[in-house]
Amino acid sequence: MAEALWYPFDNGSTLAQKGSEGGTILRDEERPNEARITLERDGSIAPFAITCGIYGCMMHTRFFSLESEACAQYDQMRIALAELLLTEYEGGPEGSRSFLDGVAAFVETYP
């Protein structure tokens, strides 16, 4: 199951530290050598921010007013990222184009 491949980033040492959006990191997970997703509170732009990235490919940030919405979106985005990463590996020779289309669709789905 793709969901099981997420681990606390840096063994959880980043929790309660300052994140890339200037807020306090509440959740920070990684699929080693593939992707990372972080949830911050009280950042410089909004009360909550989610930053995610696929290493060597994309970085994407979203902002929220409500913690409940940010937490729900974090969970959805984490699942979508895991599914997107599977596209890269299962696509064969056409996987790269399919993967890039998937990245574009991810950003459109989670603006």
N, C-alpha and C positions, 0 to 999 in steps of 0.2 A: 504494500500500500504506500503510495507516494507521500501521504500525510505523515507517515512514521519517520521519514528521512530528515525532518527538521530537528535541529538541535539548538540549545541556547548558544548564542554567539559568544565566543571566547570564554566558554564555560560559565556564562552568566555574569562575568566581571563588569560588563558594561551597564548593567541595571543600576538605576539611580544616578548614573553619570550624565554629563551633558552630551546631547546628541547633535547631529549635523544641522538641525533646525533651531538650535539654541535652547531646547527644552530638556526636561528630565526623561530619560529612557525608562519606559514602563515594561516594554516587551522587546526582545531583540533575538531573532532566530536566523539560523543559516542552514542551507543545504550545502555542506562543505564543497568548496571549489565550483559552486554553481550559482547560488543566489543568497540574498539576505533581505530581511524585512524587519523594520524597526518602527515602534510606536513611541511617540514622545508626548509629554504634557507640558503646557505653558511655554511653547516656543515663541520665537520672535514675531511670527506672523499670525498664528492662530492658537486657540487653546489646545488643539491636538493636531498632530501631523503623523502621517505614515510615509516613510521613505522605503522604497524597495528597489532592488536592482538585480540584474542578471549579469554576473561578472563578464566583463569584456564586451558587453552588448548594449545595455540600457540602464538608466537610472530614472526613477519616477517618484514624485512626491505629491501627496494629496493633503488637504487641510480640512479640519472639521471643527465645529463649535461644540458638539456634544460628545462626551466620552462613550456613551452607549453606541452611537453611530460609528465612531472611530473603531471601537473594539469589534463590532460586527463586520465592518469593512475589512479590517485587518485579517480576520479569519477567512473571509471570502477571497481576499487577494492572495493569501498564502496558498489556498487550495488551487486557485487559478494559475499561480506561478508554477506550482508543482506539475499541473497538467500541461502547461506550456513547455516545461523542460522535457517532458516525455515526448513531445512532438519532435524535438530536435533529434532524439536518439532513435525514434521509430521511423523517421521519414526517409531513410535511405538516401539515394542521390538527390532526390527532390526535397529532402528534409530541410535544407538550409532556406529555401524560398518559403516553404510552408512555415518554418519557424519564424522568419522575419514577418510574415503575414500575421502570425499569432501574436508577436510582440505588438504590432500596430493595433490589432484587435483588443489586446489587453489594455493598452493605454486609452483606447476609445471607450472601452467598457468601464474603466476606472479613471475618469478624468480628474 
